Amino acid sequence: MRIWSSPVGAATPRLLRVALVICLLAASLLMERPAMAAEQEMRFVVVRSNQAGCEPTCPEWISAAGTIGPKTPALLKATLKRLAGRKLPLVLRSPGGDMAAAMELGRLIRKSKLSVAVGTTIFFGCQRDQKNCTANDDKGAAYIGKAVSLGACSQACTLVLASGIRRLAGEGTIVEDIPMLAGNETDTRKLVAYYYEMGVRYQSLAERLRNAAGKLHPYQLSLELMLTGQLPVGQLVDAEICRATPAPDNCRVFTTMDLE
């Protein structure tokens, strides 16, 4: 009699490794949940790219992450004041928040002629909420990292996205729950006026959302001018953009004077 080896037994080590990876991923997600839940009002942090080979001229951007609250526009104003006229793109990730504040924020972004892309900033060295961090000393910026096309922009966040001079959402990002109505008739009129102010085709967008049960492909959002492109965030922050002549405004040269 021929004895066959058990395929289950042979695959056990491999299955155990897969199970271990799944458990580790699940654990990391569970560890992240308290931080995400604790994340309150949107914060703005200027980040410099640590992409290999970009120094001494690297792109910079404003990381905008969190819930939009009544004080959020003032926080962006303070950030822009420190930038003294430099036009850095926003890398935006938010579950939404206060619609009136989002529209005020959007008008500030449009007035400042900033671009906006849905994405997530991954920090290296000093983390966004870390106190008294010196890990990035002598690196040209308090915060360094990279921006990736991951994350979601939902509800009131989409009003901020609609305000950018360029409005990008690449593969891996989600733009959803676009508000078409507000709490009452007066607020809805303000919302409609805001969309038209930003150049978004409100009526056509509302019709598409109804027909698609609220879920639209980025291509459809581009048709209604909610987006100007289905492009990754790298279009605004990749080191390659700093090799253009002239370089974009968000490319900053790091010199020894920055250490003084």
Secondary structure, DSSP 8 states (H G I E B T S, - for coil): ------HHHHHHHHHHHHHHHHHHHHHHHHHHHHHHHH--B-EEEEEEE--TT-TTEEEEEEEEESBB-TTHHHHHHHHHHHHTT----EEEEB--B-HHHHHHHHHHHHHTT--EEE-EEEEESS-TT-SS--TTTTTTSS-EEEEES-EEEETTHHHHHTTSSSEE--TTEEEE------SSHHHHHHHHHHHHHTT--HHHHHHHHHHTTT---HHHHHHTTS-SB---THHHH-GGGGGSSS--TTEEE--GGGG-
